[in-house]
Amino acid sequence: MRTVLLTAAAALALTGAAAAPAPTGPHHETLRTITPPSGAALDAEVDPAADRLYVSSSDGTAHHLTVYDTATGAAVGDPVPLPAPATVLALGPGGTLHLGLSTRIAVFDPATRTLTDDRVPVSGSVTLLAADPGQGRLYVGDQAAKSVTVYDTATGAAVGDPVVLPFHPAGLAVDTTRHTGYATYVGGAVENGTVVYKNVLNAVDGATGRLTGTIGLGTTALGSMGVTVDPTTRTGYVANLAAGTVSVVDLAAERITGTLPVPGNPKALAYDPGTATLYAAQTGTASVAVVDPAKGAVTETLPTGERPAALALDPEDHTLYTVAGGAVTQTVRRTPEEPTPEPTPTPTPTKTGEPTPTGEPTAEPTDTASPTPTSTTTATATGQPTPTAPTPDTTGTADPTDPTDPTAPSETTSAQPPGTAPDSAPDTTSGTAPGSAPEALTGSAAGPALASTGGGRTLPLALAAASFAALGALAVVLARRRQRAEEEPAP
């Protein structure tokens, strides 16, 4: 019984799996959840060229940096101890990793697995990092100093003076194509006795470190949090946490061009230019919203841990890493393959003069070499020889059963026994003489029964029936002649 139940359960499972409809469009699949060996994850950064994921963690007393293989999710080497919690990470030139350690910036070399502390000293507290590896620049958001400063990654020196803001920076991103950083801030001010909130997006030039543009984003409270950039279209996306929206900004024209509804208090953002997909961490629903900017709507919701706070994107593999609930969720975007069309069968050409097959059974050929069966009619006179049907001449090539063949034997030809006078014509009356054999069915009486066999055998069977009928009639005639000969007085 156990085996039967298990078999039935397996069959149901397979049936259900087969019946489940396959996704018809792009969708996301959660590959794994990566948990640090100790403490909770604080931030994550991915290196697409090296297939490496960096995760910083802390349990309050011990702080570590762990390197993972993005293909397998396995840790590469032992965790690297850190002198302080690394709350933010950024990938620099040559795969070097920059770590924000509150009051300073350290650098990790993955080739030698060495950590250089105090690489960039900061007056205040490091809360945001963004790198431009192509230009060799590192953008640092300082919460205490309410500023954004650009540093040269080769020398660790500041590029120009810090850009001081009215409020501390809330979001930071870089357009690596045009080498420009974008920082957001939100703050309230009292104007005419009323508290007014200001949401602003600031542009900072990476070559000079100077403020080059300011874009107003409205007066929503707790707006202008996370920011990301599409370098292809020069479009910026800014999360408005309290409003449940994402502002679409034309960075070249410095104006808002649209608003995307994203519920769940969106904060951290990431953009994949290869798929034109926007990701928004929903801090109020423990998930990440997948947004199609062209459609202006959320197309998918990805479950994560509680309070997703940071996003890292691998644009080459279209893989998203979400820091939430003290772990990192790895999610990949899948695109169903287009079905391969079946080739159209090519009809086989028919040779000229050959008949086209119709699919019906072919009539079996008549065996012309078989002798005609003998009649079963028996004479009533004792001692009289039993008449037999004449054997057709099969030495030629003509078919003896073909009525149109001039070489076929005549149906009325028969051998006369000795002492019997020939009659002028056979008696074909329907009556049966006493003592004679019953007459065989002829004509339409035998035709339907024989024809009911169907197919191409109707003509040979009909001819055979006619032969049997003729032999039967001949036998009757011979019997009558014998009877008359016996009744006549001897001369």
C-alpha positions in Angstrom: 0.0 0.0 0.0 2.8 2.4 0.8 4.4 1.8 -2.6 1.1 2.4 -4.3 0.5 5.7 -2.4 4.0 6.9 -3.2 3.6 6.0 -6.9 0.3 7.9 -7.0 1.7 10.9 -5.2 4.6 11.0 -7.7 2.3 10.7 -10.6 0.2 13.6 -9.3 3.3 15.7 -8.7 4.5 15.1 -12.2 1.1 15.8 -13.6 0.9 19.1 -11.7 4.4 20.1 -12.8 3.6 19.3 -16.4 0.3 21.3 -16.1 2.0 24.4 -14.6 2.3 27.0 -17.4 5.8 28.1 -18.3 6.5 31.8 -18.1 5.9 33.5 -21.4 8.1 36.6 -20.7 11.1 37.8 -18.7 10.9 36.8 -15.1 13.2 36.6 -12.1 14.4 33.5 -10.2 15.9 33.5 -6.7 19.1 31.5 -6.8 20.2 31.5 -3.2 20.4 33.4 0.1 23.9 34.1 1.2 24.4 34.4 5.0 27.7 35.7 6.4 29.5 33.3 8.7 29.1 35.7 11.6 27.0 38.7 12.3 24.5 40.4 9.9 25.2 41.7 6.4 25.6 45.4 6.2 26.4 46.0 2.5 27.3 44.2 -0.7 29.2 44.9 -3.9 29.8 42.8 -7.0 32.7 42.5 -9.4 31.3 41.2 -12.7 34.8 40.8 -14.3 36.0 38.5 -11.5 32.7 36.8 -10.6 33.1 37.9 -7.0 30.7 39.2 -4.4 31.9 41.1 -1.4 29.7 41.2 1.8 30.6 43.2 4.9 29.1 42.0 8.2 29.2 42.8 11.9 27.8 41.2 15.1 28.5 44.4 17.2 32.0 43.4 18.3 33.6 41.5 15.4 33.5 42.9 11.8 34.4 41.0 8.6 34.6 41.1 4.9 33.7 37.8 3.1 34.4 37.1 -0.6 32.0 34.8 -2.5 31.9 33.1 -5.9 28.9 34.5 -7.7 28.4 31.3 -9.7 28.3 28.9 -6.8 27.6 31.1 -3.8 30.5 29.5 -2.0 32.9 31.5 0.2 36.4 32.1 -1.3 39.0 31.9 1.5 38.4 32.9 5.1 36.6 36.0 6.1 38.8 39.1 6.4 38.8 40.8 9.8 38.0 44.5 9.7 38.9 47.2 12.3 35.4 48.7 12.1 32.1 48.0 10.6 32.1 48.6 6.8 28.6 50.1 6.3 29.2 51.0 2.6 31.2 49.4 -0.2 32.3 50.6 -3.7 34.3 48.8 -6.5 37.2 50.9 -7.8 39.7 50.5 -10.7 41.4 47.1 -11.1 38.9 45.4 -8.9 40.0 47.1 -5.7 37.3 47.4 -3.1 36.7 50.6 -1.1 35.2 50.2 2.4 33.6 53.1 4.4 34.7 52.6 8.0 32.8 55.5 9.5 35.6 58.1 9.9 37.9 56.7 7.1 38.1 54.7 3.9 40.0 51.4 3.6 41.0 49.6 0.4 41.0 45.8 -0.1 43.2 44.2 -2.7 41.6 40.9 -3.8 44.8 39.7 -5.5 46.8 39.7 -2.3 43.8 39.7 0.1 45.3 42.6 2.0 43.5 45.5 3.6 45.0 49.0 3.7 43.3 51.0 6.4 43.2 54.9 6.4 43.6 55.0 2.7 41.4 58.1 2.6 40.9 60.0 5.9 37.5 61.7 6.2 36.5 64.6 8.6 33.1 63.4 9.7 31.4 60.1 9.0 31.2 58.1 5.7 27.6 57.2 4.9 27.6 56.9 1.1 30.1 55.7 -1.5 30.0 55.6 -5.3 32.9 54.9 -7.7 33.8 55.7 -11.3 36.5 53.2 -12.2 37.0 54.6 -15.7 38.0 58.0 -14.4 39.6 56.8 -11.2 37.2 58.7 -9.0 35.5 58.0 -5.7 32.5 60.0 -4.5 32.0 60.1 -0.7 28.9 61.3 1.1 29.6 62.7 4.5 26.6 62.8 6.8 28.2 64.8 9.6 29.7 67.4 7.2 26.6 67.5 5.0 28.8 67.2 1.9 29.9 65.3 -1.1 33.6 65.1 -1.9 35.4 63.6 -4.9 38.7 61.7 -4.4 41.4 60.5 -6.8 41.6 56.7 -6.2 45.3 56.6 -7.3 46.5 59.2 -4.8 43.7 59.3 -2.2 43.6 63.1 -2.5 40.5 65.2 -2.8 39.6 66.6 -6.2 38.6 70.2 -5.5 36.7 71.3 -2.4 33.7 69.4 -0.8 30.3 70.3 -2.1 28.4 71.4 1.0 24.6 70.8 1.0 21.8 72.3 3.2 21.1 68.8 4.5 23.0 65.6 4.7 23.1 63.5 1.5 20.5 60.7 1.3 21.4 59.0 -2.0 24.5 58.9 -4.3 25.1 57.5 -7.8 27.5 58.0 -10.7 27.0 58.4 -14.5 30.2 56.6 -15.5 29.7 57.6 -19.2 29.7 61.3 -18.5 31.7 61.1 -15.2 29.2 63.0 -13.2 28.0 62.1 -9.7 24.4 62.7 -8.5 23.5 63.2 -4.8 20.0 63.7 -3.3 18.9 65.4 -0.1 15.6 66.1 1.6 15.0 68.6 4.4 12.4 70.8 6.0 12.5 74.5 6.3 10.1 77.1 7.9 8.8 79.6 5.4 6.2 82.1 6.5 5.4 80.1 9.6 4.9 76.8 7.6 7.3 73.8 7.4 8.2 73.2 3.8 10.1 70.1 2.6 12.6 70.4 -0.2 13.8 67.5 -2.3 16.8 68.2 -4.5 19.0 66.3 -6.9 22.6 67.7 -7.2 25.1 67.1 -10.0 28.8 67.0 -9.2 31.5 67.1 -11.8 34.1 64.3 -11.4 36.9 66.2 -13.1 36.7 69.3 -10.8 34.6 68.1 -7.8 32.3 71.1 -8.3 28.5 71.4 -8.1 27.2 71.8 -11.7 23.5 71.5 -11.4 20.5 71.5 -9.0 17.1 69.9 -9.8 14.1 70.5 -7.6 12.0 67.4 -7.0 9.0 68.7 -5.1 8.1 69.2 -1.5 7.1 65.6 -0.4 8.3 64.7 3.1 10.9 61.9 3.1 11.4 62.2 -0.6 14.6 62.1 -2.7 16.1 59.1 -1.0 17.8 56.5 -3.2 19.0 57.4 -6.7 20.3 55.6 -9.8 21.2 56.6 -13.4 20.6 55.2 -16.9 23.7 56.5 -18.7 22.3 55.5 -22.1 19.4 57.9 -22.1 20.7 60.3 -19.4 17.8 59.5 -17.2 17.9 59.7 -13.4 15.5 57.8 -11.0 14.9 59.1 -7.5 12.9 57.2 -4.8 10.3 59.1 -2.8 9.9 56.9 0.3 6.9 58.4 1.9 5.0 59.1 -1.3 5.5 55.6 -2.7 6.8 56.9 -6.0 9.9 57.2 -8.1 10.6 60.4 -10.0 11.9 60.2 -13.6 14.4 63.0 -14.3 15.8 64.2 -17.6 19.4 64.9 -16.5 20.3 66.9 -19.6 17.3 69.2 -19.3 17.3 69.1 -15.5 13.6 68.6 -15.1 11.1 65.9 -14.0 9.5 64.1 -16.9 7.4 61.5 -15.1 6.4 59.6 -11.9 6.4 55.9 -11.4 4.1 54.4 -8.7 6.0 52.1 -6.5 4.3 51.1 -3.3 6.0 49.9 -0.1 8.2 52.8 0.7 10.9 52.6 -2.0 14.4 53.6 -0.9 17.5 52.0 -2.5 17.4 51.8 -6.4 19.4 50.0 -9.1 19.1 50.2 -12.9 20.1 47.6 -15.5 20.7 49.4 -18.8 20.9 46.1 -20.7 17.3 45.1 -19.9 15.9 48.6 -19.2 14.8 47.4 -15.8 14.5 49.4 -12.6 14.7 47.8 -9.2 13.4 49.5 -6.1 13.9 48.1 -2.5 10.5 48.2 -0.7 11.4 48.8 2.9 7.8 48.5 4.1 7.0 45.1 2.4 10.2 43.1 2.6 10.5 42.9 -1.2 12.0 44.4 -4.3 9.8 45.9 -7.0 10.7 45.2 -10.6 9.7 48.3 -12.6 9.3 48.7 -16.4 9.9 52.4 -16.9 8.5 52.2 -20.5 5.2 50.8 -19.2 5.3 52.9 -16.1 4.3 50.1 -13.8 5.6 47.4 -11.4 5.8 44.1 -13.4 7.1 41.8 -10.7 7.7 41.7 -6.9 10.7 39.8 -5.6 10.5 38.6 -1.9 13.5 39.3 0.3 14.4 39.5 3.9 13.0 42.2 6.2 13.8 45.9 5.4 15.9 45.7 2.2 18.4 48.4 2.6 21.0 48.1 -0.2 21.1 46.8 -3.8 24.1 45.7 -6.0 23.7 44.8 -9.6 25.7 42.7 -12.0 24.7 44.1 -15.4 26.6 41.4 -17.4 24.7 38.5 -15.9 21.6 40.6 -15.0 21.8 39.5 -11.4 20.6 41.5 -8.4 22.0 41.2 -4.9 19.7 42.5 -2.1 20.9 43.1 1.4 17.9 42.4 3.7 17.3 40.7 7.0 21.0 40.3 7.7 21.6 38.3 4.5 22.0 38.7 0.8 19.5 37.4 -1.7 20.8 36.6 -5.2 18.2 36.9 -7.9 18.7 36.4 -11.7 16.6 37.6 -14.6 15.5 34.9 -17.0 14.3 35.3 -20.5 12.5 32.3 -22.1 14.0 31.0 -25.3 12.1 31.4 -28.5 10.6 28.1 -29.7 12.4 26.6 -32.7 10.0 26.4 -35.6 9.5 22.9 -37.0 10.8 22.4 -40.5 8.1 22.2 -43.2 8.1 18.7 -44.8 9.1 18.7 -48.4 6.8 16.6 -50.6 8.5 13.8 -52.5 8.3 14.4 -56.3 6.5 11.7 -58.3 8.2 10.4 -61.3 6.5 10.9 -64.7 4.4 8.0 -65.7 4.2 6.4 -62.2 0.8 6.2 -60.6 0.3 8.3 -57.4 -0.3 6.1 -54.4 -3.8 6.5 -53.0 -3.3 4.7 -49.7 -5.9 1.9 -50.6 -4.9 -1.7 -50.5 -3.6 -3.2 -53.7 -5.6 -6.1 -55.2 -3.9 -9.4 -54.9 -2.9 -10.9 -58.3 -4.9 -13.9 -59.5 -2.9 -17.1 -59.5 -3.2 -18.2 -63.1 -1.2 -21.4 -62.6 -3.7 -23.0 -60.3 -6.1 -25.5 -61.9 -9.8 -24.9 -61.9 -11.5 -26.9 -59.0 -13.4 -30.0 -60.0 -17.2 -30.1 -59.7 -18.6 -32.0 -56.7 -21.7 -33.2 -58.6 -22.2 -37.0 -58.4 -24.1 -39.0 -61.0 -27.1 -41.1 -59.7 -26.3 -44.1 -62.0 -24.2 -46.7 -60.3 -21.0 -47.3 -62.1 -21.2 -44.2 -64.2 -18.1 -42.0 -64.2 -18.2 -38.7 -62.4 -17.9 -35.8 -64.8 -15.0 -33.5 -64.1 -14.4 -29.9 -65.2 -12.0 -29.5 -68.1 -8.6 -28.4 -67.2 -7.7 -25.0 -68.9 -4.6 -24.7 -70.9 -2.1 -22.9 -68.8 0.9 -23.2 -71.2 0.3 -19.8 -72.6 0.7 -16.4 -71.0 -2.9 -15.4 -71.3 -5.1 -15.4 -68.2 -7.6 -18.4 -68.5 -10.1 -16.5 -66.3 -10.2 -13.4 -68.6 -13.5 -13.6 -70.6 -12.0 -11.4 -73.2 -9.1 -13.6 -73.9 -9.6 -15.6 -77.1 -7.3 -18.4 -75.8 -9.5 -19.0 -72.7 -11.4 -22.4 -72.8 -15.1 -22.3 -73.6 -17.5 -22.8 -70.7 -19.7 -25.2 -72.8 -16.8 -27.5 -73.8 -16.8 -30.9 -72.1 -15.8 -34.4 -72.6 -18.6 -36.8 -73.7 -18.5 -40.3 -72.1 -18.7 -43.3 -74.4 -22.2 -44.2 -75.7 -23.7 -40.8 -75.0 -25.2 -38.8 -77.8 -24.4 -35.1 -77.9 -27.1 -32.6 -77.2 -27.7 -29.5 -79.2 -27.5 -27.2 -76.1 -27.3 -27.5 -72.4 -30.6 -27.4 -70.4 -30.6 -24.1 -68.5 -34.1 -24.4 -67.0 -34.5 -23.5 -63.3 -36.0 -26.9 -62.5 -34.0 -29.8 -61.2 -34.5 -33.3 -62.6 -35.2 -36.1 -60.2 -32.0 -37.6 -59.0 -29.9 -34.8 -60.3 -27.6 -32.5 -58.2 -29.0 -29.0 -57.3 -28.1 -26.2 -59.7 -25.5 -23.7 -58.6 -26.5 -20.1 -58.1 -25.7 -17.9 -61.1 -26.0 -14.3 -62.1 -27.1 -11.8 -59.4 -27.9 -14.4 -56.9 -24.2 -15.2 -56.4 -22.8 -11.8 -57.3 -23.6 -9.7 -54.1 -22.3 -12.4 -51.7 -19.1 -12.6 -53.5 -18.8 -8.9 -54.1 -19.2 -8.2 -50.4 -15.6 -9.2 -49.8 -14.7 -5.7 -51.1 -11.4 -4.3 -52.5 -9.8 -5.3 -55.7 -10.7 -9.1 -55.4 -14.3 -8.6 -56.6 -13.6 -9.3 -60.3 -11.5 -12.5 -59.8 -14.1 -13.9 -57.3 -16.9 -13.1 -59.7 -15.2 -14.9 -62.5 -14.5 -17.9 -60.3 -18.2 -18.0 -59.3 -19.2 -18.0 -63.0 -16.9 -20.9 -63.7 -18.4 -23.0 -60.8 -21.9 -22.2 -62.1 -21.0 -23.3 -65.6 -19.5 -26.6 -64.4 -22.6 -27.2 -62.3 -24.9 -26.7 -65.2 -22.7 -29.0 -67.4 -22.9 -31.7 -64.8 -26.7 -31.5 -64.7 -26.9 -31.8 -68.5 -24.7 -34.9 -68.5 -26.7 -36.5 -65.8 -30.0 -36.0 -67.7 -28.4 -37.4 -70.9 -27.3 -40.5 -69.1 -30.8 -40.9 -67.6 -32.5 -40.6 -71.0 -30.0 -43.1 -72.5 -30.8 -45.6 -69.8 -34.6 -45.2 -70.2 -34.6 -45.6 -74.0 -35.1 -49.2 -75.3 -32.2 -50.9 -76.9 -32.6 -51.2 -80.7 
